[in-house]
């Protein structure tokens, strides 16, 4: 097939770092090509150059054989290039339909747009409510909006940056079917993902970046996940196998009969949720996004303090109506599902972001910020978790998604909490860093900490968790030892099998 997009000698420099160095690649019509590399390897920067968000310092872009002399997102969309970003580009105060309209030509954003969104979402299995405000959506639901908005543009080249990071396996399978159909119709796809098995099953070719340079090109169907990982990081990645907990300590978190109406009209009612987590164990929570995970996370972290005081106990203390700081004082650490905005303040330095959730007694002096202390804290997190950044004073927003995720997880683990609540902790993180984060969570468990892990990756839950529960329509199944579960049985629970909606509804009304 003819080359649709050609990049020749692309170089992009930032102060203190060369994001891309002499990168060349071609993508043919109907080809699904993977772009692989560690966090900070330059993948997202390269795709932003193609999409016109960033201008290269050197090199040339050719589209259908013609040199691109002017570029911008508007011009890229007119050429037929669509992009699904790793960090969402949605306005929270607008509805789904209004956000989609902003990405379309005015004549294409008519009054029938909500109906077209529903039709396309149904066809591709990406449930979206066109009239819901974006601020009320979970991370997984926002990802669906980004994908639907892009597909409505009928692109000839579709760029996808970690599109399945917060999708369930079933949703991901539906997306893959869509991409294969688009490719059969001549659409090209540039696909960034750290999930190497999906690269092997989906992509026709792969280009590997390391340190901003192309280091390999290969046919991923002829590679193994380990060999692809070795190309990315320059060596064979460490292996991690499930190891059961050796401890059965005291109860760290107890939730009893927690029923809570959502604070927004598009949220999910929490319905009679009850469970316990002991010191020295990891409890995993599976479920399709939008089934109450966001509401439960906010109730447990203290962001939503409307629960009855006795409904949530932390380290033996009733905390249902306490704010996040007071819960942290009792030993809670929290990795939220959104990196920018909730996990980190984008415009603040890494040092100040370390202060946001750190132990105030160690990072302040006489009520004033101890600048040297927070700088040391940030430097230790950067070093221990291998965060690629220009230093402790780099803004959080300047980091790649995976590196920011490593920093946030490292910041929370640095406190050595009694309880770590983590939502999608390895979202968008490369294979080596994901293994390290998982090892750190296991190490916390093994020294007596408790972990509540929310994840839509069943493989991750079965690798780490001692027990797994499933959320469905605001209900939570009893946490069950993983030896009594299979991915198939968990998948059935995710679809609602075994949940009694009638009983839960009556309990909620009561």
Secondary structure, 3 states (H helix, E strand, C coil): CCEEEEEEEEEEEECCEEEEEEEEEEEECCCEEEEECCCCCCHHHHHHHHHCCCCCCEEEEEECCEECCCCCHHHHHHHCEEEECCCCCCCCCCEHHHHHHHCCCHHHCCCCHHHHHHHHHHHHCCCCCCCCEHHHCCHHHHHHHHHHHHHCCCCCEEEEECCCCCCCHHHHHHHHHHHHHHHHCCCEEEEECCCHHHHHHHCCEEEEEECCEEEEEECHHHCCHHHHHHHHHCCCCCCCCCCCCCCCCCEEEEEEEEEECCCCCCCCCEEEEEEEEECCCEEEEECCCCCCHHHHHHHHHCCCCCCCHHHEEECCEECCCCCHHHHHHCCEEEECCCCECCCECCCCEHHHHHHHHCCHHHHEECCEECHHHHHHHHHHHHHHCCCCCCCCCCEHHHCCHHHHHHHHHHHHHHCCCCEEEEECCCCCCCHHHHHHHHHHHHHHHHCCCEEEEECCCHHHHHHHCCEEEEEECCEECCCEEHHHCCHHHHHHHHCCCCCCHHHHHHHHHC
